[in-house]
Structure formats: structure tokens, C-alpha cells
């Protein structure tokens, strides 16, 4: 197997890391309805149970950059798969809420590492013309993981089997380990570490008849220019603008509120009067929309461009949060009003899935130079998880204190501010090689349209 088929297979294997990410995000939303039967939870403790995995994710994402640059992207993903399996089994057998929280933190170490490493791995192994499409596979895998979690939630809801819901995450972790064991390291990391024969072998398999030696020369040229780069280079003047963009995109992806929907969708829908079983079934529909519109993003990202998709998606997300907030101030949260609220949620999810969801993970590896790419993506991913933690922890508390409408309309305002950020600061990277993007950054040039 060689050429594009090889690249597609390798990208799909690596993207199983996204499946783990998505499964854990989605599974807690249904499990939460039944965990409360065994472990009484206050609104704050509910937020702790949901967000505890993000504590580990912050640590995992923060450490993954430097470790990925040192050990290699592939090896660290293998380690992450083992850690995730241990965390999942531990959650399933937790005797107390404290132990459950502990093992969610353990699983979070792997989720955070995978969120930083898998997009970098896919970006570095992909040819330029397929990079956007293949990098979007990571987000597609996240949405498939969420959908799978919602289906499992629905299947096990009758038995209230929340332990099985959480423990089954060990299965994709094992699949990820086996798959990553069989694929190669990225050619850019191999060249950086002077493993030239291995790099040539990977490039020949992934590029087919393209000029492998020319690509090696381009990567080596970038490597020579960065041979003196150290960790402090993250704050160098020519890197700083893209670090602001990377951290900004990563944090805004969470502050626009996506995981308030993913984590708490059954709870939100249940509050509209549909009931627990119907609420979990409705989330399956949300999961399907999430997957379908991620496929739309994969189709458009290398045609329409990253920036336009972001702006279009944020517009739809703003409208979705307005409708969601409106649903909770109408006279009756039942019947038609329940479906209006669900419609706002679906519009929001569709808009996010076609834009902010995949594009952030595509762009993060694109905008940073090779020598610090792992560290820079790690810092950005860490920022993403910090923002995710804040949102997941505070959402139930804010809903209890302020009510649904002010909270959802505040998320709409954040979507509008995000549009301003994207319009003025985010560059367009479509159709440009990683080396070309880096050369422009060094010259102080950013292509913004």
C-alpha cells in the first residue's frame, strides 16, 4: 500500500485518538443522569465530576508538546492509549465519587495528550493538498466518538448502567494502541532527528511519485534555520502573533460554549419536559447532525478556506444560542417550545461542526514552525483544556444562579466577539505548504484572506 491510500489509512488510525476524546465527552452526559442515583451530587459537585477529566487534560496537553518533540508523536500516542484504558477501567469500578473523579483525571492525561499530538501527527504526515481534509478527520473522529457515546447511553439507559458506559471507553483505547503500533513516525520528526532513511521510506509511501528529495530539502532548510531554537523561541517576536492566534482559537473554541451542549445536552433537553429517555434519544440526533456537518467541513475546508468557514459557522452559532435562550423564556417548556429549543441546539451544533470544531485542530499545527510545533500546539491545546475546564465546571453553577437564558445569550455574545478575532487576526493557510507558511511568518507576512 502506498501513496494517498497509505496516508488516508494512517490518518484514520491516528484519528482514533479523537474518537476517545469524543466518546468521553459524550458518555458523561448520559452517565451523569444515573451517577446521581449512587452518589448524591450538588450542582458544584456535578461540575467537578464532569470537569475533573479536564484537569488531567490540561496536564497531558501541557506535557505532550515537549515530550512529543523528544520521544516522537507516535510513541507518545501509544503511551496515551494505555493511560486512557487504565482510566476508563478505573472509572467503571469506582466505589466512591472521589475515586471516580481521580480516574477521570487519569483518563484526562491521555485525552489532553491526544488532542495535541494527533493533529500534529496527521498534519506532518499529510501532503499539502490533502492536509486540511485529513486533519479534519480528527474532528470527524471526535464527532463519531460523541455519537457512539450517545448511542451507548441510550442502549444502557434502561439498565442505568453508567459503569458500563464509562468502562467501554477502554475498547477504542486498545484499538488506538494496536493501530498506532503499526504506523510510522512522521517524516518531519524523523528528519529533525537525523533518521533520514526512515524519513525517505515514509515519504515514498505517503507521497507516491512526488519528488521526495525536494521535500526533504525543504524540511532540512527549515531545520537549519531553526537549529538554535530553544523553548524561549515561543515568545520570539516573529512567533508571538501566531501564538496569540493559536491560544485565542483554542480558548474561544471552548468559550463559545460547545461543551455546555455536549456535556449537558440530556440535562438541558430534560429540563424542557421531554423526560430522561427521550432526552437521551434526542442527543443521538444531535450526534448525527454533528457527524454530518463535520463531513461538510471536510468537503469544504480545502475548497472554501479555513477563515470563511469560521466566520460562516460563528454566524450560525450566534443564531443558535439566541434561539436556545429564547426557548427558556417562552411561557411553557413543553410541546412545541421543547422542539424550538432543540432546533436552536441543532443549529448551533451544525454550525460548530462545519467550522470551529475541525478548523482549530487543522490550523494549530499549520501556523507554528517545525522546531517548536509540538510545544506550541501543546501550549495551545493546554489553553483549550483550561477553557474547557472553566466552562464545564461553571455551567451548572451559572444555570442555577442566573437561569438558562442569560447564560445562552452570553455565549452568543462570545460568538460575536470570536468573529471579530477571526476577521482581524487569523491568517488563511489553505493551499500553502507548512514550509511556505513558516517562511512568511519569519518575514512578518500573514495571509489573512
C-alpha positions as CSV (number, residue, x, y, z in Angstrom):
1,X,0.0,0.0,0.0
2,X,1.5,3.4,-1.0
3,X,0.6,6.9,-1.9
4,X,-2.7,8.5,-0.9
5,X,-4.3,5.3,0.2
6,X,-1.5,4.9,2.7
7,X,-1.9,8.5,4.0
8,X,-5.7,8.0,4.4
9,X,-5.2,4.8,6.4
10,X,-2.6,6.3,8.7
11,X,-4.6,9.5,9.3
12,X,-7.7,7.4,10.2
13,X,-5.7,5.2,12.6
14,X,-4.3,8.3,14.3
15,X,-7.7,9.9,14.5
16,X,-8.9,7.1,16.8
17,X,-7.4,9.4,19.4
18,X,-10.2,11.8,18.5
19,X,-12.7,9.0,18.9
20,X,-11.5,8.6,22.5
21,X,-11.8,12.3,23.1
22,X,-15.3,12.4,21.7
23,X,-16.5,9.3,23.5
24,X,-15.5,10.6,26.9
25,X,-17.1,14.0,26.2
26,X,-20.4,12.4,25.2
27,X,-20.6,9.5,27.6
28,X,-20.6,11.6,30.7
29,X,-23.7,13.5,29.6
30,X,-25.8,10.3,29.8
31,X,-24.0,8.7,32.7
32,X,-24.5,11.8,34.8
33,X,-28.2,11.2,35.0
34,X,-27.6,7.9,36.7
35,X,-24.4,8.5,38.7
36,X,-26.6,10.8,40.8
37,X,-28.5,7.7,41.9
38,X,-25.4,6.2,43.5
39,X,-23.5,9.3,44.5
40,X,-25.7,12.3,45.6
41,X,-24.4,15.4,43.7
42,X,-24.8,19.1,44.3
43,X,-24.6,21.5,41.3
44,X,-21.0,22.2,42.1
45,X,-20.0,18.5,42.6
46,X,-21.8,17.7,39.3
47,X,-19.5,20.3,37.7
48,X,-16.5,18.7,39.4
49,X,-17.4,15.2,38.1
50,X,-17.8,16.4,34.6
51,X,-14.8,18.7,34.6
52,X,-12.3,16.6,36.5
53,X,-11.2,14.8,33.3
54,X,-10.1,18.3,32.1
55,X,-7.7,18.7,35.0
56,X,-5.8,15.7,33.6
57,X,-6.2,17.0,30.1
58,X,-4.6,20.3,31.0
59,X,-1.6,18.4,32.4
60,X,-1.5,16.0,29.5
61,X,-1.7,18.7,26.8
62,X,0.9,20.8,28.6
63,X,3.4,18.0,28.9
64,X,2.7,16.5,25.4
65,X,4.5,19.2,23.4
66,X,8.0,18.8,24.8
67,X,7.6,15.0,25.2
68,X,6.3,14.7,21.7
69,X,9.3,16.7,20.3
70,X,11.6,14.4,22.3
71,X,10.1,11.0,22.1
72,X,8.1,11.3,18.8
73,X,4.4,11.8,18.1
74,X,3.7,8.1,17.6
75,X,5.4,6.8,20.7
76,X,3.6,9.3,23.0
77,X,0.2,8.4,21.4
78,X,0.9,4.8,22.3
79,X,1.5,5.7,25.9
80,X,-1.6,7.8,26.0
81,X,-3.7,4.9,24.8
82,X,-2.5,2.7,27.7
83,X,-3.2,5.5,30.2
84,X,-6.7,6.0,28.8
85,X,-7.6,2.3,29.1
86,X,-6.4,2.3,32.7
87,X,-8.5,5.4,33.5
88,X,-11.6,4.0,31.8
89,X,-11.5,0.7,33.7
90,X,-10.8,2.6,36.9
91,X,-13.9,4.8,36.4
92,X,-16.1,1.7,35.8
93,X,-15.1,0.2,39.2
94,X,-15.1,3.4,41.3
95,X,-16.6,2.7,44.8
96,X,-16.9,6.4,45.6
97,X,-17.3,9.7,43.8
98,X,-13.8,10.6,44.9
99,X,-12.3,7.6,43.2
100,X,-14.4,8.3,40.1
101,X,-13.0,11.8,40.0
102,X,-9.5,10.5,40.4
103,X,-9.7,8.1,37.5
104,X,-11.4,10.8,35.3
105,X,-8.2,12.8,35.9
106,X,-6.1,9.9,34.9
107,X,-8.1,9.4,31.7
108,X,-7.8,13.2,31.1
109,X,-4.0,12.9,30.9
110,X,-4.4,10.7,27.8
111,X,-7.2,12.8,26.3
112,X,-5.1,16.0,26.6
113,X,-2.0,14.4,25.1
114,X,-4.0,13.0,22.2
115,X,-5.7,16.4,21.5
116,X,-2.2,17.9,21.0
117,X,-0.4,15.1,19.3
118,X,-2.9,13.6,16.9
119,X,-3.5,16.8,14.9
120,X,0.3,17.4,14.7
121,X,0.9,13.8,13.6
122,X,-1.7,13.9,10.8
123,X,-0.6,17.4,9.7
124,X,3.1,16.3,9.4
125,X,2.4,13.1,7.5
126,X,0.0,14.6,5.0
127,X,0.8,16.1,1.6
128,X,0.0,19.8,1.3
129,X,-3.1,19.4,-0.9
130,X,-4.7,16.9,1.5
131,X,-3.6,18.4,4.8
132,X,-6.8,20.3,5.6
133,X,-9.0,17.3,4.6
134,X,-7.0,14.7,6.5
135,X,-6.5,16.9,9.6
136,X,-10.3,17.4,9.7
137,X,-10.6,13.6,10.1
138,X,-9.5,14.2,13.8
139,X,-12.6,16.3,14.4
140,X,-14.7,13.8,12.5
141,X,-13.5,11.1,14.8
142,X,-14.4,13.3,17.8
143,X,-18.0,13.6,16.5
144,X,-18.2,9.9,15.8
145,X,-17.0,9.3,19.4
146,X,-19.7,11.6,20.7
147,X,-22.3,9.9,18.6
148,X,-21.1,6.5,19.7
149,X,-21.3,7.6,23.3
150,X,-24.9,8.9,22.8
151,X,-25.9,5.5,21.3
152,X,-24.3,3.6,24.2
153,X,-26.0,6.0,26.6
154,X,-29.4,5.2,25.0
155,X,-28.8,1.5,24.8
156,X,-27.8,1.3,28.5
157,X,-30.2,3.9,29.9
158,X,-32.9,1.4,30.7
159,X,-30.5,-0.5,33.0
160,X,-29.0,2.8,34.3
161,X,-25.6,1.1,33.7
162,X,-23.3,4.1,34.0
163,X,-20.3,2.0,34.9
164,X,-20.5,0.1,31.6
165,X,-21.0,3.4,29.8
166,X,-17.6,4.7,31.2
167,X,-15.7,1.4,31.1
168,X,-16.4,0.7,27.5
169,X,-14.1,3.5,26.6
170,X,-11.2,1.0,27.1
171,X,-12.2,-0.7,23.8
172,X,-11.2,2.2,21.4
173,X,-8.1,2.8,23.6
174,X,-6.9,-0.7,22.8
175,X,-7.7,-0.2,19.1
176,X,-5.7,3.0,19.1
177,X,-2.7,1.3,20.6
178,X,-2.8,-1.6,18.1
179,X,-3.3,0.8,15.2
180,X,-0.5,3.3,16.2
181,X,1.9,0.4,16.8
182,X,1.6,-0.5,13.1
183,X,2.0,3.0,11.6
184,X,5.3,5.0,11.2
185,X,6.6,8.2,12.8
186,X,6.1,11.5,10.9
187,X,8.8,12.3,8.3
188,X,9.3,15.8,9.7
189,X,10.1,14.4,13.2
190,X,12.4,11.7,11.6
191,X,14.3,14.3,9.6
192,X,14.6,16.6,12.6
193,X,16.2,13.7,14.5
194,X,18.5,12.7,11.6
195,X,16.7,9.4,10.8
196,X,17.0,10.0,7.1
197,X,16.5,6.5,5.7
198,X,13.3,6.1,7.8
199,X,12.1,9.5,6.7
200,X,12.6,8.7,3.0
201,X,10.8,5.4,3.4
202,X,7.8,7.1,4.9
203,X,7.7,9.9,2.3
204,X,7.9,7.4,-0.6
205,X,4.9,5.6,0.9
206,X,2.9,8.7,1.6
207,X,3.8,10.8,-1.5
208,X,3.8,8.2,-4.2
209,X,5.6,9.6,-7.3
210,X,6.1,13.1,-5.9
211,X,9.6,14.5,-5.5
212,X,10.6,13.1,-2.1
213,X,14.1,14.5,-2.2
214,X,12.8,18.0,-2.9
215,X,10.5,17.8,0.1
216,X,13.4,16.5,2.3
217,X,15.5,19.5,1.2
218,X,12.7,21.9,2.1
219,X,12.3,20.4,5.6
220,X,16.1,20.4,6.1
221,X,16.3,24.0,5.1
222,X,13.7,24.9,7.7
223,X,15.5,22.8,10.2
224,X,18.8,24.5,9.6
225,X,17.3,27.9,10.0
226,X,15.9,26.8,13.4
227,X,18.8,24.8,14.7
228,X,19.4,27.3,17.5
229,X,15.7,27.4,18.5
230,X,15.0,26.9,22.2
231,X,11.9,26.9,24.3
232,X,12.1,30.7,24.8
233,X,11.6,31.0,21.0
234,X,7.9,30.5,21.7
235,X,8.0,34.2,22.8
236,X,10.1,35.4,20.0
237,X,8.6,38.5,18.2
238,X,8.1,36.6,14.9
239,X,6.3,33.7,16.7
240,X,4.3,35.7,19.1
241,X,1.5,36.8,16.7
242,X,0.7,33.2,15.8
243,X,0.9,32.1,19.4
244,X,-1.8,34.7,20.2
245,X,-3.8,33.3,17.3
246,X,-3.3,29.7,18.4
247,X,-4.1,30.2,22.0
248,X,-7.0,32.5,21.0
249,X,-8.6,30.0,18.7
250,X,-8.1,27.1,21.2
251,X,-9.7,29.0,24.1
252,X,-12.5,30.5,22.0
253,X,-13.4,27.1,20.7
254,X,-14.5,26.3,24.3
255,X,-15.8,29.7,25.4
256,X,-18.3,29.7,22.6
257,X,-20.0,27.0,24.7
258,X,-19.8,23.8,22.6
259,X,-19.2,21.6,25.6
260,X,-22.1,23.1,27.5
261,X,-24.2,21.4,24.8
262,X,-22.2,18.2,24.6
263,X,-21.7,17.6,28.3
264,X,-25.2,18.7,29.4
265,X,-27.4,18.1,26.4
266,X,-29.6,15.4,28.0
267,X,-29.9,17.6,31.1
268,X,-30.9,20.7,29.1
269,X,-33.4,18.7,27.0
270,X,-34.8,17.0,30.1
271,X,-35.4,20.5,31.6
272,X,-37.7,21.3,28.6
273,X,-40.0,18.5,29.7
274,X,-39.2,15.6,27.3
275,X,-38.1,13.2,30.1
276,X,-34.8,11.3,30.6
277,X,-35.2,8.5,28.0
278,X,-36.5,10.9,25.3
279,X,-33.7,13.4,26.2
280,X,-31.0,10.8,25.7
281,X,-32.6,9.7,22.4
282,X,-32.7,13.4,21.3
283,X,-29.0,13.6,21.9
284,X,-28.5,10.8,19.4
285,X,-30.0,13.1,16.8
286,X,-27.6,15.8,17.9
287,X,-24.7,13.4,17.5
288,X,-25.8,12.5,13.9
289,X,-26.0,16.2,13.0
290,X,-22.6,16.7,14.5
291,X,-21.1,14.0,12.3
292,X,-22.9,15.0,9.1
293,X,-21.8,18.6,9.3
294,X,-18.3,17.7,10.1
295,X,-18.3,15.8,6.8
296,X,-19.5,19.1,5.2
297,X,-16.4,20.8,6.8
298,X,-14.1,18.1,5.4
299,X,-15.6,18.7,1.9
300,X,-15.3,22.5,2.1
301,X,-12.1,23.1,4.1
302,X,-9.7,22.8,1.2
303,X,-12.1,24.5,-1.2
304,X,-13.7,27.4,0.6
305,X,-10.9,28.0,3.1
306,X,-10.4,28.0,6.9
307,X,-11.3,31.6,7.6
308,X,-14.5,31.8,5.6
309,X,-15.8,28.6,7.2
310,X,-15.0,30.0,10.7
311,X,-17.0,33.2,10.0
312,X,-19.9,31.4,8.5
313,X,-20.0,28.9,11.3
314,X,-19.9,31.6,14.0
315,X,-22.8,33.4,12.5
316,X,-24.9,30.2,12.7
317,X,-23.7,29.5,16.3
318,X,-24.8,33.0,17.3
319,X,-28.3,32.5,15.9
320,X,-28.5,29.1,17.6
321,X,-27.7,30.5,21.1
322,X,-30.3,33.2,20.6
323,X,-33.0,30.6,19.8
324,X,-31.8,28.4,22.8
325,X,-32.1,31.3,25.2
326,X,-35.4,32.3,23.8
327,X,-36.8,28.8,24.3
328,X,-36.4,29.1,28.1
329,X,-38.3,32.4,28.4
330,X,-41.4,31.3,26.4
331,X,-44.5,30.5,28.5
332,X,-44.2,26.7,28.5
333,X,-41.3,24.4,28.3
334,X,-43.2,21.6,26.7
335,X,-44.6,20.6,23.4
336,X,-43.7,23.0,20.6
337,X,-41.4,25.0,22.8
338,X,-39.3,21.9,23.6
339,X,-38.7,21.4,19.8
340,X,-37.9,25.1,19.3
341,X,-35.2,24.7,22.0
342,X,-33.9,21.5,20.4
343,X,-33.9,23.3,17.0
344,X,-31.7,26.0,18.3
345,X,-29.4,23.4,19.8
346,X,-29.2,21.6,16.4
347,X,-28.5,24.8,14.5
348,X,-25.7,25.6,17.0
349,X,-24.2,22.1,16.7
350,X,-24.4,22.0,12.9
351,X,-22.7,25.4,12.6
352,X,-19.9,24.4,15.1
353,X,-19.3,21.1,13.4
354,X,-18.9,22.7,10.0
355,X,-16.5,25.3,11.2
356,X,-14.9,25.9,14.6
357,X,-14.8,22.2,15.5
358,X,-12.5,20.8,12.9
359,X,-10.7,24.1,11.8
360,X,-9.0,24.8,15.1
361,X,-7.3,21.3,15.1
362,X,-6.4,21.8,11.4
363,X,-4.9,25.3,11.9
364,X,-2.9,24.8,15.1
365,X,-0.2,22.6,13.5
366,X,-0.2,24.8,10.4
367,X,0.6,28.1,12.0
368,X,3.7,27.1,14.1
369,X,7.3,26.4,12.9
370,X,8.6,22.9,12.9
371,X,11.2,23.2,15.7
372,X,8.6,24.3,18.2
373,X,5.5,22.9,16.6
374,X,5.0,20.2,19.2
375,X,5.5,22.7,22.1
376,X,3.4,25.4,20.6
377,X,0.5,23.1,19.7
378,X,0.8,21.7,23.3
379,X,0.5,25.2,24.8
380,X,-2.5,25.9,22.6
381,X,-4.1,22.6,23.5
382,X,-3.4,23.3,27.1
383,X,-5.3,26.6,26.8
384,X,-8.1,24.8,25.1
385,X,-8.4,22.4,28.1
386,X,-8.2,25.2,30.6
387,X,-11.1,26.9,28.9
388,X,-13.0,23.6,28.7
389,X,-12.5,23.1,32.4
390,X,-13.8,26.5,33.3
391,X,-16.9,26.1,31.1
392,X,-17.7,22.6,32.3
393,X,-17.2,23.4,36.0
394,X,-19.1,26.7,36.0
395,X,-22.0,25.9,33.6
396,X,-24.3,24.1,36.1
397,X,-23.5,26.7,38.7
398,X,-24.3,29.6,36.4
399,X,-27.5,28.0,35.2
400,X,-28.6,27.5,38.8
401,X,-27.7,31.1,39.7
402,X,-28.7,33.1,36.6
403,X,-31.0,30.8,34.6
404,X,-30.6,29.4,31.1
405,X,-31.5,32.5,29.0
406,X,-28.8,34.9,30.3
407,X,-26.2,32.1,30.0
408,X,-27.0,31.1,26.4
409,X,-27.3,34.7,25.3
410,X,-23.9,35.4,26.9
411,X,-22.5,32.6,24.8
412,X,-24.0,34.3,21.7
413,X,-22.1,37.5,22.6
414,X,-18.8,35.4,22.9
415,X,-19.6,34.1,19.4
416,X,-19.8,37.6,18.0
417,X,-16.5,38.6,19.7
418,X,-14.9,35.5,18.2
419,X,-16.0,36.7,14.7
420,X,-14.1,39.9,15.3
421,X,-11.0,38.0,16.5
422,X,-11.1,35.7,13.4
423,X,-11.7,38.5,10.9
424,X,-8.8,40.7,12.1
425,X,-6.1,38.3,13.4
426,X,-6.5,34.8,11.9
427,X,-4.5,34.1,8.7
428,X,-5.7,31.9,5.8
429,X,-3.5,28.8,5.4
430,X,-5.3,26.9,2.7
431,X,-3.2,25.7,-0.2
432,X,0.1,26.6,1.3
433,X,2.8,24.2,2.5
434,X,3.9,24.2,6.1
435,X,7.3,25.5,5.0
436,X,5.7,28.3,3.0
437,X,3.6,29.4,5.9
438,X,6.6,29.4,8.2
439,X,8.7,31.4,5.7
440,X,6.0,34.1,5.6
441,X,5.9,34.2,9.4
442,X,9.6,34.7,9.6
443,X,9.2,37.6,7.1
444,X,6.4,39.1,9.2
445,X,3.8,38.3,6.4
446,X,0.4,36.8,7.3
447,X,-2.1,36.0,4.6
448,X,-5.5,37.0,6.1
449,X,-7.8,36.4,3.2
